[in-house]
């Protein structure tokens, strides 16, 4: 039984027929055709080797259609009527290759059949109509197989998307007097962005936003490796953003083999100290809003190298006050680079202007407002790149 991807050979679509010897007369061939009305052609052998075929149509429509042709050719051996170029093909050829070779021998497809030879003998004839039908059926089967494979891939990608989404923490959430709301809008089934919100102890809360160069399954594997690496690092008792980024960098290097890079921003909020300590690996800078001053400011950081760039990279840290009613906004560059229908980007200037107008918004409201503004600017719901936002607010209460 043929598998879905098997292509039939010429011998499987050939009609079996007993060949004739080259010295048989034309009259004898005529009688053979008259006795076997379904016979398309006869292979012709000379000294046991195939030398050509004589088809019913060729014999009666070409050679015998002229006046007195029967009297002229009837006693002659059939070999004298064979074409100079034998229309013979190897039976082990697949039907697609067979058609290609047939077109080289008979570019205008003037013949209605061809002989099929195997192991030095010609034992069958393939009708051109049968060949075309077999090719059509083979292509239909291939298309069906491709459709089923495509559906399987789509199902597996959807499963990967669900697994990736399940790894993201559900927000809003509260820990140590800090409320966090986050959102990730995928540009494709598998995201190259990832975020995390992870308690370190009763006073400290970690925030991560990261962005892999590229999309698709490979980028998704890197984000999953980063997420798994972060959990391992937490279990090992690391304390600082630079230590976390260094550990994730090693995980990315092991997974991506240097082919993919990831930018990242990692912040640790310490409610007991009233601080937020932040390290960057080539990621867009975050924004901080002072609850007392009521003003948003971009936090200037050492930019750092992306994760996966080199094994020996270290990451600098910046510590800022994080006090009652302060907000911290982390995001991926997808929102900055979101384009409208004119090719203009949402860009860095629109974001701070919008933040200043929303100075009193809480984490959920701010997240939703920023996403709605970006969509309105683009004129569509879909973004060309993944967009991730993480907003944290110091609630001003005792943890």
C-alpha positions in Angstrom: 0.0 0.0 0.0 1.3 3.4 -0.9 2.0 5.9 1.8 0.7 9.5 1.4 4.0 10.7 0.1 4.8 7.8 -2.3 4.7 8.7 -6.0 3.6 5.9 -8.4 6.1 4.5 -10.9 5.4 4.2 -14.6 5.2 0.4 -14.3 2.4 0.7 -11.8 0.2 2.6 -14.3 1.2 0.5 -17.3 -1.2 -1.8 -19.1 0.4 -5.2 -19.5 0.8 -6.5 -23.1 2.9 -9.2 -24.7 5.5 -7.7 -27.1 6.0 -8.8 -30.7 9.2 -9.6 -32.6 10.6 -7.2 -35.1 10.1 -9.5 -38.0 6.4 -9.9 -37.6 4.6 -8.5 -40.6 2.4 -5.5 -40.7 -0.6 -7.7 -41.6 -0.1 -9.8 -38.5 0.0 -6.7 -36.4 -3.2 -5.4 -38.0 -4.9 -8.7 -37.2 -3.7 -8.5 -33.6 -5.2 -5.0 -33.2 -8.5 -6.2 -34.7 -8.7 -9.1 -32.3 -7.8 -7.1 -29.3 -9.9 -4.0 -29.6 -8.7 -2.5 -26.3 -5.0 -2.8 -27.3 -3.3 0.6 -27.5 0.1 -0.4 -28.8 2.5 -3.3 -29.1 6.1 -3.2 -27.9 8.6 -4.5 -30.5 11.6 -6.6 -29.7 14.7 -7.3 -31.8 17.1 -10.0 -30.6 15.3 -9.9 -27.3 15.8 -6.2 -26.8 13.1 -3.5 -27.0 13.4 -1.3 -30.1 10.2 0.6 -30.0 6.4 0.4 -30.0 3.8 0.5 -32.7 0.5 2.2 -31.6 -2.9 1.5 -33.0 -3.4 5.2 -33.8 0.0 5.5 -35.5 -0.5 2.4 -37.6 -4.0 3.1 -38.9 -4.1 6.9 -38.9 -0.6 7.5 -40.3 0.8 4.5 -42.1 -2.3 2.9 -43.5 -4.4 6.0 -44.1 -2.9 6.5 -47.6 -4.2 4.7 -50.7 -2.8 1.3 -51.3 -0.8 1.5 -48.0 -2.0 -2.0 -47.0 -0.7 -3.5 -50.2 2.5 -1.5 -49.9 3.3 -2.3 -46.2 1.3 -5.4 -45.5 4.0 -8.0 -46.1 6.9 -5.9 -44.6 8.2 -6.4 -41.1 6.8 -4.1 -38.5 10.2 -2.8 -37.6 10.2 -0.8 -40.8 7.4 1.3 -39.5 8.9 2.1 -36.1 9.8 5.7 -35.3 13.4 6.7 -35.4 13.3 7.7 -31.8 11.8 4.8 -29.7 9.1 6.0 -27.3 10.3 3.8 -24.5 10.9 4.7 -20.9 12.1 2.8 -17.8 9.3 1.4 -15.7 11.0 2.4 -12.4 10.7 6.1 -13.2 8.1 7.9 -11.1 5.3 9.4 -13.1 6.5 13.0 -12.8 9.9 12.2 -14.1 8.2 10.0 -16.7 6.2 12.9 -18.0 9.3 15.1 -18.2 11.2 12.5 -20.3 8.1 11.9 -22.4 7.9 15.7 -23.2 11.6 15.6 -24.3 10.8 12.7 -26.7 7.4 14.0 -27.8 7.2 17.8 -27.0 3.7 18.2 -28.6 2.4 15.0 -27.1 1.4 13.7 -30.6 1.5 10.1 -29.4 -1.2 8.6 -27.2 0.9 6.1 -25.4 4.5 4.9 -24.6 6.3 1.7 -23.9 7.5 0.8 -20.4 10.7 -1.3 -20.1 12.1 -3.1 -17.0 15.0 -5.5 -16.7 15.7 -5.3 -20.5 12.2 -6.3 -21.5 9.2 -4.2 -22.6 6.1 -5.7 -21.1 3.6 -2.8 -20.8 2.2 0.3 -22.4 1.2 3.5 -20.6 -1.6 5.6 -22.1 -0.8 9.3 -21.9 -4.3 9.8 -20.5 -3.6 7.3 -17.7 -0.3 9.0 -17.0 -2.0 12.4 -16.7 -4.7 11.0 -14.4 -2.1 9.4 -12.2 -0.2 12.6 -11.9 -3.4 14.5 -11.0 -4.3 11.9 -8.3 -0.7 12.0 -7.0 -0.8 15.8 -6.8 -4.2 15.7 -5.1 -2.8 13.2 -2.6 0.3 15.3 -2.0 -1.9 18.4 -1.5 -4.1 16.5 1.0 -0.9 15.4 2.9 0.4 18.9 3.0 -2.9 20.2 4.3 -2.9 17.6 7.0 0.7 18.3 7.9 -0.1 22.1 7.9 -2.9 21.5 10.3 -0.7 19.4 12.5 1.9 22.1 12.6 -0.8 24.7 13.4 -2.1 22.5 16.2 1.4 22.1 17.6 2.1 25.8 17.3 -1.2 26.5 19.1 -0.2 24.1 21.9 3.2 25.8 22.2 1.4 29.2 22.4 -0.8 27.9 25.2 2.2 26.5 27.1 4.0 29.8 26.6 1.0 31.8 27.8 0.5 29.5 30.8 4.1 30.3 31.9 3.2 34.0 32.3 2.0 35.1 35.7 -1.6 36.2 36.0 -2.0 39.8 36.9 -3.0 42.0 38.6 -1.3 40.7 41.6 0.0 42.0 44.9 3.1 41.2 46.9 4.9 43.1 49.7 2.7 46.1 49.3 3.3 46.4 45.5 0.6 45.9 42.9 1.5 44.8 39.4 -0.4 44.7 36.2 1.1 43.3 33.0 0.1 42.6 29.4 1.6 40.9 26.4 0.1 41.3 22.9 1.4 38.7 20.5 2.3 39.6 16.9 2.4 36.0 15.9 1.4 32.6 17.5 4.7 32.2 19.3 5.9 35.3 21.1 9.5 36.6 21.2 8.6 38.6 24.3 8.3 37.4 27.9 7.6 38.9 31.3 7.7 37.7 34.8 6.7 38.9 38.3 8.5 36.8 41.0 8.5 37.3 44.8 11.9 36.8 46.3 10.9 37.1 50.0 8.3 38.8 52.1 9.9 42.3 51.3 11.2 41.9 47.7 9.6 41.5 44.3 11.3 40.9 41.0 10.1 42.2 37.6 11.4 41.0 34.2 10.6 42.1 30.7 12.6 40.5 27.8 12.5 40.5 24.0 14.2 38.0 21.7 15.3 39.1 18.3 12.9 37.5 15.9 9.7 35.5 16.3 8.5 32.0 15.9 9.2 28.7 17.5 13.0 29.3 17.9 12.4 32.6 19.7 9.7 30.9 21.8 12.3 28.3 22.9 14.6 31.1 24.0 12.0 32.8 26.0 11.1 29.5 27.7 14.7 28.9 28.5 15.0 32.4 30.0 11.9 31.7 32.1 13.2 28.3 33.3 16.6 29.8 33.9 15.1 32.5 36.1 13.4 29.9 38.2 16.6 28.0 38.7 18.4 31.1 39.7 15.7 32.0 42.2 16.1 28.5 43.7 19.9 29.0 44.0 19.4 32.1 46.2 20.7 34.9 43.9 19.9 38.4 45.2 20.7 41.1 42.6 19.5 42.0 39.1 23.0 41.7 37.7 23.3 38.2 39.0 20.0 37.2 37.5 20.9 38.7 34.1 24.2 36.9 34.2 22.6 33.6 34.9 19.9 34.1 32.2 22.7 35.0 29.8 24.3 31.6 30.3 20.9 29.9 29.7 20.4 31.9 26.5 23.9 31.0 25.3 23.3 27.3 25.9 19.9 27.4 24.2 20.4 29.8 21.3 24.0 28.7 20.5 24.8 32.4 19.8 22.2 32.6 17.0 19.6 34.6 18.9 19.9 37.5 21.3 17.6 38.8 23.9 17.3 42.2 25.4 16.0 42.3 29.0 15.3 44.6 31.9 15.2 43.2 35.4 14.1 45.2 38.5 14.0 44.2 42.1 11.7 46.2 44.3 12.6 46.2 48.0 9.7 47.6 50.1 11.7 47.4 53.3 14.4 49.7 51.8 12.0 51.7 49.7 14.1 51.1 46.5 14.0 49.7 43.1 17.3 48.3 41.7 17.4 47.9 37.9 19.8 46.3 35.4 19.5 46.4 31.6 20.7 44.0 28.9 20.3 46.3 25.9 16.7 46.9 26.6 14.6 50.2 26.4 14.9 52.2 29.5 12.0 52.1 32.0 9.9 55.0 33.3 9.4 56.0 37.0 6.7 58.2 38.4 7.3 59.8 41.8 4.2 59.7 43.9 5.2 62.8 45.7 6.2 64.9 42.7 3.6 63.4 40.4 5.9 63.3 37.4 7.2 60.6 35.1 10.9 60.4 34.3 12.9 58.1 32.1 15.5 56.2 34.1 18.9 56.4 32.6 20.8 53.1 32.9 23.9 51.5 31.7 22.5 50.0 28.5 24.5 46.7 28.7 24.9 44.0 26.1 22.0 41.8 25.0 21.7 38.4 26.6 23.3 35.7 24.5 26.0 38.1 23.1 29.0 36.7 25.1 29.7 34.5 28.1 31.7 37.0 30.1 29.3 39.9 30.1 28.5 41.7 33.4 25.6 44.0 34.0 25.6 47.3 36.0 22.8 48.2 38.4 21.0 51.5 39.1 19.1 52.0 42.3 16.3 54.6 42.6 13.8 55.4 45.4 10.6 53.6 45.2 8.2 55.0 47.8 4.5 55.4 48.5 2.4 55.8 45.3 5.4 55.5 43.0 5.0 53.7 39.7 7.5 51.8 37.6 6.8 51.1 33.9 8.8 48.4 32.0 8.0 47.7 28.3 9.4 46.1 25.2 10.3 48.1 22.1 7.2 46.8 20.3 5.2 49.7 21.6 7.8 52.3 20.6 8.1 50.9 17.1 4.4 50.4 16.5 3.7 52.0 13.1 0.6 53.7 11.7 -0.6 53.4 8.1 1.8 56.2 7.1 4.8 54.4 8.5 5.2 56.7 11.5 6.2 55.1 14.8 4.4 55.5 18.1 7.9 56.3 19.3 9.5 57.5 22.5 8.1 61.0 22.5 4.4 60.0 22.4 4.9 57.6 25.3 6.1 60.2 27.9 3.5 62.7 26.7 0.8 60.1 27.3 2.2 59.1 30.6 2.1 62.7 31.8 -1.6 63.0 30.9 -2.3 59.7 32.8 -0.3 60.7 35.9 -3.0 59.5 38.3 -3.7 56.2 36.6 -3.2 52.9 38.5 -1.3 49.9 37.0 -4.3 48.2 35.3 -5.7 51.5 34.0 -2.3 52.6 32.7 -1.6 49.3 31.0 -5.0 49.4 29.2 -4.7 53.0 28.3 -1.2 52.6 26.7 -2.3 49.6 24.7 -5.5 51.3 23.5 -3.5 54.4 22.5 -1.0 52.4 20.5 -3.8 50.5 18.7 -5.6 53.8 18.0 -2.4 55.3 16.6 -1.7 52.2 14.4 -5.3 52.1 13.2 -5.6 48.3 13.9 -5.5 45.8 16.7 -2.5 43.9 15.3 1.0 45.0 16.0 4.0 44.1 13.8 6.1 43.2 16.9 5.2 41.8 20.3 4.2 44.5 22.8 4.8 43.9 26.5 4.0 46.2 29.4 4.6 45.7 33.1 3.4 48.4 35.6 4.2 48.3 39.3 2.8 50.6 42.0 4.0 51.1 45.6 0.6 51.0 47.4 1.9 53.0 50.4 0.9 50.4 53.0 2.8 48.1 55.3 3.7 44.9 53.6 
